[in-house]
């Protein structure tokens, strides 16, 4: 998969400055990654519960699920796309505390 470059001026225009854009995208990336981890655990849980010592069918099921998750877009790429497409709403913590 080729690496696509991002126009930093467009990326910066989504927030007050470039560093703020990076923080927003990275926090969203962590949220997406946590959701993916939770989903993977939920899908593997029944397979692991049934697993015996020498069960190759269960290993194949785990492998298929893992391969499916590897084919997905990476959390960082998803978060940057969401920010660039104006799909993210964000606010600062100190703004909530002032009210």
Buried (B, 14 or more C-beta within 10 A) or exposed (E): EEEEEEEEEEBBEBBEEBEBBBEBBBEBBEEBBEEBEEEBEEBBEEBEEEBEEEEEEBEEBBEEBEEEBEEEEBBBBBBBBBBBEEEBEEEEEEEEEEE
